[in-house]
Amino acid sequence: MVKMARHKTPQKKQEAKRSTQKLSGELAGPTAVRHLWGRGSVASGLTPQRLANLLKSAAEGDTEAYLTLAEEMEERDPHYSSVLRTRKMAVASLPVTVVAGGEDSRAQQCAQDIHRLMEAPDFGDLVDNALDALGKGYSVNEIMWDRTGVKWEPKAYRWRDPRFFLFHPEHPEDMRIVDEADPIHGLSMPPYKFIVHQPRLKSGLTLRGGLARLVAFSYLCKMYGMKDWLGFLESYGIPLRLGKYGPSASEEDKKVLKTAVANIGSDAAAILPDSMVIEFQQVAQASGASEVFSRMVEWIDRQISKAVLGQTATTEGTPGKLGNEASQEAVRQDIIAADARQLANTLNRDLIRPYIDINYGPQAVYPRVMITLPEKEDVTALAANLEKLVPLGLKVSASEVRTKLGLSEPAKEADLLSVSTTPAQASATNRAQGCACSNRAINRSQADEIDLLASEMLMDWEPQITPSAPLRR
């Protein structure tokens, strides 16, 4: 625990009490800020002019409409939602390791506590919620501290709507809590309370770095294309139903024919007299026009895949071309590695360091969380190299080899695999151990009764004559 001064003035006691209440209570819940759930949709009726004004306002600090649009884009566009989720899950599925700040017992204890935090069930949810920043530009999770034990522990990580926060108009990188008392500047964010992830997908302001801003115009074009496509299908997708009646048809006959023509598309059945005919006229010039819309939507989806994943091979499966899946996978791995590194930096700054400062006090070197891509090992080449180099005297740690092969440390009473001993190996082993029965036949790998009897008889043998030193001439 951080040690406090023994003697405090009443004012300092009140400040310490308020600081403790801030760490234990909720600061960014719906009751502390303006109510946002009743806001209308932004994506409905979106036009190029509205989108331009929306992005301009977001860059100037008014992010409410932009963040609402970013949320609706994930809900309305299946392709954007799929590729964005793929990028998030690629980072969330990576292993998390903890590196101690030193070799002493205190540093090791700090590392063990951090490792225990990483194994908590809520930590996985924290990672998922923090990666929401990829689309919107930033994400905020509030730490709910449990102060009942000897150590303060995070009992929960609560995702907060990014619209609960704003950026100071004079300091664009200074994030603050939205509050009705000061809707322009907001409230300052207390330390050790929030985990704020701001991935640097591009240099510049945080408000201009989210993937939703990059994909917004493509989303708008796709929605216009989908609307026109549906209108085209409604007009030309169904053949024209043409009813014909004779010159002697009465008004009642015409009414019956009109009803039949109107309903035959859905009912697929009608009853007409012989004097009336219904024909289906196919629009020949529009037979291939539908492909224009489908190609446009597919092209936009490819651009969204490039923006989010950095490639299109995993969403289209088009190997064998320049930039096939094998080569493009490396580009995507670079993006995952960058996302993982930035997320680890956020966790080290906003979770690991606060936990250590609160429970152990400031440290010269803090434990670190690392999220890295596992290296792909060529198991066949590794085995071949070990087979050649180990007999030559190369010393290799068995645990390191198990790690590279993906094998765990065997238990003490586990059944272990072993190499069967050949006769030549058994003979060499016996000679190395000085066995008295090493001269037995090479086709007998195990000692028989005669060998054991000879060994027992030779155990009582003692030399009777001591060899004399050689004579000198």
Helices and strands as residue ranges (DSSP letters): H 10-24, G 30-32, H 48-59, H 64-76, H 78-92, E 96-99, H 105-118, H 121-130, H 133-136, E 139-146, E 153-160, G 162-164, E 165-167, E 175-177, E 187-188, E 194-197, G 206-208, H 211-232, I 233-237, E 240-244, H 251-267, E 277-281, G 284-286, H 290-309, H 313-316, H 325-347, I 348-352, H 353-360, E 368-371, H 379-389, G 390-392, H 398-405, H 423-432, H 449-459
